[in-house]
Amino acid sequence: METTVQTQPTPRVKGWPLVGNTFQFVRDPLGFLRQLQQQYSRVVGLRIANRNLTVTLTPDDAKYILQENNKNYHKSEAYRVLQLFLGNGLLTSEGEFWRRQRRLAQPAFHRQRLALLVDTMNEETRELVGRWQTHDPHLPVDISGEMMKLALAIVTRSLFSSNVKQHIDTLSGPINQIIEFAYEALYDFVRIPLKYPTPRNRRYLRAVDKIEAVIYEMINQRRAEQGSVRHDDLLEMLMEVQDEETGERMTDQQLRDEVTTIFMAGHETTANALSWALYLLAKHPDVVQKLRHEFDRVLGPDGQPTAENLRELTYTMQVIHETMRLYPPAWVFSRKPLTDDVLPGGYALPAGNGVLVSPYLLHRDPKFWEAPDEFNPDNFLPEKVKARPTYAYLPFGAGPRLCIGNNFALMEMQVALVHLVRAFDFRTTRRDVIPPEPGITLRPRGGLRLRLRNAE
Ligand code: HEM
């Protein structure tokens, strides 16, 4: 017997003829979304760039879309700009193909495997500390740029192990060009297809060529070695894994897509989270003191982070989570239902409509967070975490599409904070607040510059 579900109409925001709510949204996406959060309780409908979009506002809806009925939701057109470069890598593929690739890649990200990468994280951050120690304390440091370089070096060495210094330098420029291209394209609703040789398209394609050349060089080198040399890195794992059923390994094209995905997904996000952490710490010296006490207690005065002692750095982890609560690098997830659906509050969601889940909104919802705009690492004390709905905080997404690199990122951020906070006091260069810029990820608008002094 068929049951009919009672649905209710989705409240809609009044928009302009033809353009709907496009300008309201594009002018200030975060401000606009927060205004909606204050006016509506569960969902609200918008019309953006000729498409109907439902913004969801509750942890229940997030859970439903990302977990309970995830099979009915694919990533939306917003991911197309990423797919241009990432192809059928984990972030942008769907269905059976994605499921198989995820199964194959998962073992490379197990905590035990990641433990091998802590040394790389230590070395790269120590090198940065060494460089900064000779920096003129009167001049501000380009923290955003430095964190990008650090995260790129760590992810590149994790993928390709040793001898990649020259590759990191070759990759850094083209990667930044691709990121800028993606940022511009995100709000560019009339996109000029890549086959037209505009200066922007040509710059982008040249950057893609340079990155692919490095990746294929690494793959070819490994194929030529025929397993005679052990590398113990992510590329080796991706090349060795076999499908349980068919015994097949990844093709060069699949390896290319997964490696570029890990590069891109794995460094801008982490770099932005680290930049925001240093920004917040520059404004909260009391939190810096507590961090230093924890480092001394757990690691001893000169002890180095290891996979084991990182687990004991619980306050450091609270600081990281509180940073990603206020500034979630992935500030919005955009999906489309494959078939007509009804959200938990009884709101109909027709197939093909866009639907948004926004960690930025959930993380600042006063229903779940006291003083939601203030930085307070105690928000992540165990008892506070227990008292909140799980889906009120989701910096790494949720459900089957949960970030595969979440433990990698958390380890990397802990290691980086240990070295940087021990070595330096950070100070903001201006009094004003640095606003977040919501693009592909949430980054400090105009970049973050801080002054630093060697810590006493
Ligand atoms: C603070 C750092 C990071 C944040 C906030 C972050 C966030 C996310 C989020 C929210 C998703 C899911 C996107 C969606 O559902 O639409 C995701 C997916 C993914 N992330 Fe991360 N990520 C981070 C670091 C990393 C790192 C370090 C790596 C790899 C080394 C990585 C690799 C990936 C991959 C491959 C996916 C796609 C997973 C799939 O769909 O199967 N991420 N990430």
Boltz pocket constraint, residues with backbone or C-beta under 6 A from the ligand:
constraints:
  - pocket:
      binder: B
      contacts: [[A, 75], [A, 90], [A, 91], [A, 92], [A, 102], [A, 155], [A, 261], [A, 262], [A, 265], [A, 266], [A, 267], [A, 269], [A, 270], [A, 273], [A, 328], [A, 329], [A, 330], [A, 332], [A, 333], [A, 334], [A, 394], [A, 395], [A, 396], [A, 397], [A, 398], [A, 400], [A, 401], [A, 402], [A, 403], [A, 404], [A, 405], [A, 406], [A, 408], [A, 409]]
      max_distance: 6.0
